[in-house]
């Protein structure tokens, strides 16, 4: 290796073949030139002899160059095979079974590429099967949730009628409490079903967005207003720090859904007395939106679970499908943005997403 690096630093032309040629040329011609000096030292120059020697040297150099090029063919073929597989995954047909070092090189390259190709085919088959299994599960979830909506709507309708008591009082006051429980549980089930359906639609790519210039401040204010009652019931303050006039290229309904999910999550999990802030800024052609809370935060393991579909962090005591954050990520990416979630125990949680600036 030291000689190889020396020749490399000298920038010997013709690559690897040039290095061979330099070594062979010096090995042959240094002794030859020394012998000529000794031969002609004590006698007049014989120009005929010198011409013959020069011609023989030139011919020998050319033949050596051609021979070395031919002997380096196994290295060249192996390199071509590797590059061809890298480009279009075409398997080579290199000679195998030759016992010397060059032969072993070609055999190793052939066997390695064949093994790699077999592994890639198996991995892609497993990946496709996994994707098909996920699609089947999502399709089944969508069908089940669709079938659940009809009887659930009937339950909610009758519960609302009982709450209104159009045909007279229910009697005992506990019945009214039971009706309220039925209505509350039904509304929660309906929200879960809608989350699952929305997620299935997004995963199947059946959701279309209509990106247009949208001013962020009114959308943020609307999201905070819709969640104001729940935030007040939990003693949580929601602040908005969005510059007026700041616009992003986004689908307005999807943007509202993103903020509702993020602010709703923060309100639900931050804890009493905490603060939630919605902030946005424009940087280098992008609009970055942050929803941060001063809650207890998440460990790295809990953060990973929270970002997984149907992932539920234990110990919160809150109900849900575990689809809020995956829905946010899918909606953001559908509009050409990126979503990240940062958190640490005792330091709160910050959800951040980007959208193209308008």
Buried (B, 14 or more C-beta within 10 A) or exposed (E): EEEEEEBEEEEBEEEBBBBBBBBBBEEBBEEEEEEBEEEEEEEEEEEEEEEEBEEEBEEBBEEBBEEBBEEBEBBEBBEEBBEBBEEEEEEBEBEEEBEEEBBBBBBEBBEBBEEEBEEEEEEEEEEEEEEEEEEEEBEEBBEEBEEBBEEBEEBBEBBEEBBEEEEEEBEEEEEBEBBEEBBEBBEEBBEBBBBBBBBBBBBEEEBEBEBEEBBBBEBBBBBBEBBEEBBEEBEBEBEBEBEEEBBBBBBBEBBBBBBBBBBBBBBBBBBEEBBBBBBBBBEEEBBBBBBBBBBBBBEEEBBEBBBEBEBBBEEEEEEBBBBBBBBBBBBBEBBBBEBEBBBBEEEBBBBBBBBBBB
